[in-house]
Amino acid sequence: MNPAEVVKQRMQMVNSPYKSAVTCVVNIYRLEGLRAFYRSYTTQLTMNVPFQSIHFMVYEVAQKITNKEAVYNPPAHMVSGALAGAVAAAVTTPLDVCKTLLNTQQQGSTQGLVEAVKKVYRFGGPMGYFRGLQARVMYQMPATAICWSTYEFFKYLLGRSGEVRLVNTTTVLAEAEPPKNESVEKINLKPRELPAMSGAGIYGSISFNTMHSDTGYTNRRKDSILDIVHT
C-alpha cells in the first residue's frame, strides 16, 4: 500500500498540481520513476512496528480499567480503542513526519530515513518532528475506535453462535426408564408361516417359504417341480 500512500499525500499538498489519482500516478512514474513510490518504504515499516505494538498494549491496559468484567461492552471497547490509537499516533508522529517528507518531495534529494531526520531537524528544530500531531491523533482515534468495536462485535457474535449446550446423560437415562408403579404389558411373538412368494425368471416360477417343516419342505419341492413342468 506504499504507492497509494504516496499518491494520497501528493494530492493532499497545498497547491497540488494533480487533478486526479490517475494523473498523479502517471506524472510520478514519468518524472521520478518507479522508485518514487517506494522511497519511504523502510520508514513506513519502521513506523508501523512501534505503532501497532503501542496500540495493542494500550488497548489491553485500557480494557482492564474500563471493562473489568471482561465482557462485551461497546462503550468500553470504543473508548479503549480511541485511547490506544491516540497514544500510538502521538508517539510515532516523528516517524510519520519523516515519511511524509520522503513521499512529497519531487526532486528526490532526500534518500532514506536518516537524511529525512536530519532535514526535518534543520528546518523545524525539535518541534518539527511533531508538526501535524493534532491532526494525526484526530484521524487515528475514530479509526481505531471503529476497528476495535467491529472486532469485539464479531468476536461476541461468533462466540455466541458457537456455544454448545451439554446434556447430562444420567438425566436422559432416568427419563427414559418407565415408572415403577405402572405395569408393562409383555407381548409374546410367535413365529408363523409367511405366504409363499413366487417370482418369474428365466427357468420358470420358483416358490419361496421362510418358515416350514421337513414335510412341508418336501411338498413344496414337489409343487415347485410341477410348477416348472407346467410352465
C-alpha positions in Angstrom: 0.0 0.0 0.0 3.0 2.3 0.0 2.3 3.6 -3.6 -1.2 4.5 -2.6 0.1 6.4 0.4 2.5 8.4 -1.9 -0.4 9.3 -4.2 -2.6 10.3 -1.3 -0.1 12.7 0.2 0.9 14.2 -3.1 -2.7 15.1 -3.7 -3.1 16.5 -0.2 -0.3 19.1 -0.6 -1.1 22.7 -0.9 -1.5 23.8 -4.5 -1.1 20.2 -5.7 -0.7 20.1 -9.5 -2.5 16.8 -9.7 -6.2 16.7 -10.5 -6.8 13.0 -10.1 -5.2 9.9 -8.8 -4.5 8.6 -12.2 -2.8 11.8 -13.3 -0.7 11.7 -10.2 0.4 8.1 -10.8 1.3 8.8 -14.4 3.3 12.0 -13.7 5.2 10.5 -10.8 6.2 7.5 -12.8 7.2 9.6 -15.9 9.2 12.2 -14.0 10.6 10.2 -11.0 10.4 6.6 -11.9 9.2 3.5 -10.0 11.4 4.1 -7.0 9.5 7.2 -6.1 6.5 5.0 -5.0 8.8 3.1 -2.5 11.1 5.9 -1.3 9.5 5.8 2.2 9.1 2.0 2.4 11.6 1.4 5.1 10.3 4.4 7.1 6.8 3.0 6.8 7.9 -0.3 8.2 9.9 1.4 11.0 6.8 3.4 11.9 4.2 0.6 11.7 6.0 -1.8 14.1 6.1 0.5 17.1 2.7 1.9 16.2 1.0 -1.5 16.3 2.9 -2.6 19.4 1.9 0.5 21.4 -1.6 0.3 20.0 -2.3 -3.2 21.3 -0.6 -2.7 24.7 -2.5 0.5 25.4 -5.8 -1.2 24.4 -5.2 -4.1 26.8 -4.4 -1.8 29.6 -7.4 0.4 28.9 -9.6 -2.7 28.8 -8.6 -3.7 32.3 -9.7 -0.2 33.6 -12.9 0.3 31.5 -14.0 -3.3 31.3 -13.0 -5.1 34.4 -15.6 -7.9 33.9 -14.1 -8.7 30.5 -17.5 -8.9 28.8 -18.8 -7.4 25.6 -19.1 -3.7 26.3 -19.3 -1.5 23.2 -18.7 1.8 25.0 -15.6 0.4 26.8 -14.3 -1.0 23.5 -14.7 2.3 21.7 -13.1 4.3 24.5 -10.2 1.9 24.8 -9.7 1.8 21.0 -9.7 5.5 20.7 -7.3 5.9 23.5 -4.9 3.3 22.1 -5.0 5.0 18.7 -4.3 8.4 20.2 -1.3 7.3 22.2 0.2 5.2 19.3 -0.3 8.1 16.9 1.3 10.7 19.2 4.4 8.5 19.9 5.0 7.7 16.2 4.4 11.2 14.8 8.1 12.0 14.3 8.4 8.9 12.0 5.2 10.0 10.2 6.7 13.4 9.5 9.8 11.9 8.0 7.7 9.6 5.9 5.6 12.5 4.6 8.8 14.4 3.7 10.1 11.4 1.6 6.7 10.9 -0.1 6.1 14.5 -1.1 9.5 15.6 -2.4 9.6 15.8 -6.1 13.3 16.1 -6.8 14.4 13.1 -4.7 17.1 15.0 -3.0 16.4 13.2 0.3 17.0 9.5 0.4 16.3 7.3 3.4 15.1 7.8 6.9 18.4 9.2 8.3 18.5 12.0 5.7 14.9 12.8 6.4 15.5 13.1 10.1 18.4 15.5 9.5 16.4 17.7 7.2 13.4 17.9 9.5 15.7 19.0 12.3 17.5 21.5 10.1 14.3 23.3 9.0 12.0 22.8 12.0 14.1 22.0 15.0 12.9 19.5 17.7 9.3 20.8 17.3 9.4 20.0 13.6 9.0 16.3 14.4 5.6 16.9 15.9 4.0 19.1 13.3 0.6 17.7 12.5 0.3 16.0 15.8 -3.3 17.1 16.5 -4.5 16.2 13.0 -2.8 12.8 13.2 -4.4 12.0 16.6 -7.8 13.2 15.5 -7.5 10.9 12.5 -6.4 7.8 14.4 -8.9 8.0 17.3 -12.1 7.3 15.4 -10.3 4.9 13.1 -9.1 2.7 15.9 -12.3 3.0 17.9 -14.3 1.7 14.9 -11.7 -1.0 14.3 -11.8 -2.4 17.8 -15.6 -2.1 18.1 -16.1 -4.1 15.0 -13.6 -6.7 16.1 -15.2 -7.1 19.5 -18.7 -7.2 18.0 -17.9 -10.1 15.6 -15.9 -11.9 18.4 -19.0 -11.7 20.6 -21.3 -12.7 17.7 -19.3 -15.7 16.7 -18.7 -16.7 20.3 -22.5 -16.9 20.9 -23.2 -18.9 17.8 -20.5 -21.4 18.7 -22.0 -22.3 22.1 -22.8 -25.9 22.6 -25.3 -27.0 25.3 -24.2 -30.2 27.0 -27.0 -32.5 28.2 -26.5 -34.7 31.3 -26.6 -38.3 30.2 -27.8 -39.6 33.6 -30.8 -37.3 33.4 -31.7 -38.6 29.9 -31.4 -42.2 31.1 -33.5 -41.6 34.1 -36.3 -40.0 32.0 -36.2 -43.0 29.6 -36.9 -45.5 32.3 -40.6 -46.4 32.8 -42.3 -45.6 36.1 -42.1 -48.5 38.6 -45.8 -48.3 39.6 -47.0 -48.8 36.0 -47.5 -52.3 34.6 -45.6 -53.2 31.5 -47.5 -55.3 29.0 -45.5 -58.1 27.6 -46.2 -59.3 24.1 -45.1 -62.7 23.0 -44.3 -63.0 19.4 -45.0 -66.4 17.9 -43.4 -67.5 14.7 -45.9 -68.0 11.9 -45.6 -69.2 8.4 -45.5 -66.5 5.8 -47.3 -66.8 2.5 -45.3 -68.2 -0.4 -43.8 -65.7 -2.8 -43.4 -66.5 -6.5 -41.0 -64.8 -8.8 -40.7 -65.2 -12.5 -37.4 -65.9 -14.0 -35.6 -67.5 -17.0 -36.2 -71.0 -15.7 -39.8 -70.6 -14.6 -41.6 -69.8 -11.3 -39.8 -70.7 -8.1 -41.7 -70.6 -4.8 -40.1 -69.5 -1.6 -41.2 -70.0 2.0 -39.4 -68.6 5.1 -40.8 -71.0 7.8 -41.5 -74.7 7.1 -41.2 -78.2 8.4 -39.5 -81.1 6.8 -42.8 -82.5 5.2 -43.8 -79.0 4.1 -40.5 -78.6 2.5 -40.9 -81.9 0.6 -44.4 -81.0 -0.5 -43.3 -77.5 -1.6 -40.5 -79.0 -3.5 -42.9 -81.3 -5.5 -45.2 -78.3 -6.1 -42.2 -76.3 -7.4 -41.2 -79.1 -9.8 -44.8 -79.4 -11.0 -44.9 -75.6 -11.5 -41.8 -75.7 -13.6 -43.2 -78.5 -15.7 -46.5 -76.7 -16.3 -44.6 -73.6 -17.4 
